[in-house]
Amino acid sequence: MSREKAVKLALWILLAFAALIVIAAFPHWFASITKSLWGGDSVTAYSDRVSDLERLIGVLLGLSAIYTVALGLSSWASVQTNLDVMKELKERAEKVVKDTELEKGKLENLRKDYETKLQLQDEQIKNRTDYAREIAIVMAMIAIALQRPDYVAHAEYVTEDLCRRREKDQTDVRLNFYLARAYKLLGHFSRAAEVMTWFITAKIQANAAHDSTVADAYYNRACYRSLLWGQTTDPKRKPFLQYLISDDLRSCFSLKPSLLPDLETDADFVGVLRETWFQDTLRELRSSGF
């Protein structure tokens, strides 16, 4: 039973008790009043009236006490109800504060996450900008160096910037192919071939050995080794280069047969195109269905 219902029940019991007192005393009061009105000894009547007044005063005091108790219970119930309301309001306020702190924590985490992502994005934009700028500078310097030999040293210096950047992403197609082309334009055919070897190895380690860009890398390495073959004067080294060139072409066309028609028109193969070993390699490739 709730507190409010208990208080109401107590009030009704007190009121019922007061009513019973009044009802119980009413016959005696009525008899005394009748006796005093219709005769009887005046002294006895006066004594009865005094006694009745004393009883009435006692009843009134009892009713007053009951009323006081009822008011006390009502006030106590009201106070308790207010305390319950205040307790509920306090709990709600504490919950609101807790929820506010929780939301504040979430917002703080979102802010930190946003700042982290923004910083990462800024770094990516900066890296891409530096990336594009360095490639443009290298190719521009090489173009100048091809016209003015005194700029070759500068072109070689800026080309090393691409080498250092390659360490960050070994499988970057654009970076590796531009770097190899830069070495080729500078006449460093061996280093150009090494760049393609680096790229092919990185792709194999990344489980991407069958990617079409790997076929392009085999083709380009065959080109650079063909140029190196024409540049080599050591007769003992040429057979080894012949083997490497033929092996690159086999690896290339096994992945991308569509490149085969380019062989006879590619300027990089002019130095080896009429060589017997190269023609034998072409016949072998065609007979294999490429």
Secondary structure by P-SEA (a helix, b strand, c coil): ccaaaaaaaaaaaaaaaaaaaaaaaaaaaaaaaaaaaccccaaaaaaaaaaaaaaaaaaaaaaaaaaaaaaaaaaaaaaaaaaaaaaaaaaaaaaaaaaaaaaaaaaaaaaaaaaaaaaaaaaaaaaaaaaaaaaaaaaaaaaaaaacccaaaaaaaaaaaaaaaaaaccccaaaaaaaaaaaaaacaaaaaaaaaaaaaaaaaaacccccaaaaaaaaaaaaaaaaaaaacccccaaaaaaaaaaaaaaaaaaaccccccccccccccccccccaaaaaaaaaaaaacc
